[in-house]
Amino acid sequence: MIRLKRVYAPPEITDGRRFLVDRLWPRGIKKEALRLDGWLKDAARQGDITLVYAARDERHNNAIVIKACLEAYLHSAKAETRRSIE
């Protein structure tokens, strides 16, 4: 599962691994206070993750696009795995 959350919302245990998707560090947040995991090549394959973003617009931001791309990639990877098994 891939979730989206504003950077200013508190981290939760249910977030899984958290990845900041913005190019710039969010204003007013200390690096120590923002619980993040580093970006790994196969991050979307290792359980639940949360894409953290600073944009005020919760309907239009880069996290939504990245989430859609990751979900499409995971969907196509699963389909490819099924085809190779058959």
C-alpha positions as CSV (number, residue, x, y, z in Angstrom):
1,M,0.0,0.0,0.0
2,I,1.2,3.5,-0.8
3,R,-0.1,6.3,1.3
4,L,0.2,10.1,1.0
5,K,0.7,12.5,3.9
6,R,1.7,16.1,4.4
7,V,5.0,16.6,6.0
8,Y,3.4,18.6,8.8
9,A,1.2,15.7,9.9
10,P,2.7,13.6,12.7
11,P,4.3,10.3,11.7
12,E,2.4,7.2,12.7
13,I,3.5,3.5,13.1
14,T,1.1,2.6,10.3
15,D,3.0,4.8,7.8
16,G,5.5,2.1,7.1
17,R,8.6,3.5,5.5
18,R,8.5,7.3,4.8
19,F,10.0,9.1,1.8
20,L,10.1,12.8,1.2
21,V,9.2,13.5,-2.4
22,D,9.8,17.3,-2.6
23,R,12.9,18.7,-4.1
24,L,13.4,21.3,-1.3
25,W,13.4,20.7,2.4
26,P,10.0,21.9,4.0
27,R,10.1,25.1,5.9
28,G,10.0,25.0,9.6
29,I,10.8,21.3,10.0
30,K,14.1,20.2,11.5
31,K,15.7,17.2,9.9
32,E,15.8,15.4,13.2
33,A,12.0,15.9,13.8
34,L,10.9,14.4,10.4
35,R,11.1,10.6,10.6
36,L,12.2,9.6,7.1
37,D,13.8,6.6,5.4
38,G,16.3,6.8,2.6
39,W,15.2,6.1,-1.0
40,L,16.0,2.6,-2.0
41,K,15.8,1.1,-5.5
42,D,13.0,-1.3,-4.5
43,A,11.3,0.8,-1.7
44,A,7.8,0.0,-3.1
45,R,8.4,-3.8,-2.8
46,Q,9.3,-3.8,0.9
47,G,5.9,-3.3,2.6
48,D,3.8,-0.2,3.2
49,I,5.3,3.2,2.5
50,T,4.2,6.8,2.9
51,L,5.2,9.5,0.5
52,V,5.6,12.7,2.5
53,Y,5.2,16.1,0.9
54,A,5.1,19.8,1.9
55,A,2.7,21.2,-0.7
56,R,-0.4,22.9,0.7
57,D,-2.5,21.6,-2.1
58,E,-3.5,18.1,-1.1
59,R,-5.1,17.3,-4.4
60,H,-2.4,18.5,-6.8
61,N,1.2,17.7,-5.8
62,N,4.1,15.6,-6.9
63,A,3.4,12.9,-4.4
64,I,0.2,12.0,-6.2
65,V,2.0,11.6,-9.5
66,I,4.8,9.5,-7.9
67,K,2.2,7.3,-6.1
68,A,0.4,6.7,-9.4
69,C,3.7,5.8,-11.2
70,L,4.7,3.4,-8.4
71,E,1.3,1.7,-8.4
72,A,1.4,1.4,-12.2
73,Y,4.9,-0.1,-12.0
74,L,3.9,-2.5,-9.3
75,H,0.8,-3.6,-11.2
76,S,2.8,-4.2,-14.4
77,A,5.5,-6.1,-12.5
78,K,2.9,-8.4,-10.9
79,A,1.3,-9.0,-14.3
80,E,4.7,-9.8,-15.8
81,T,5.5,-12.2,-13.0
82,R,2.1,-14.0,-13.6
83,R,2.9,-14.3,-17.3
84,S,6.3,-15.8,-16.7
85,I,4.9,-18.4,-14.3
86,E,2.2,-19.5,-16.8
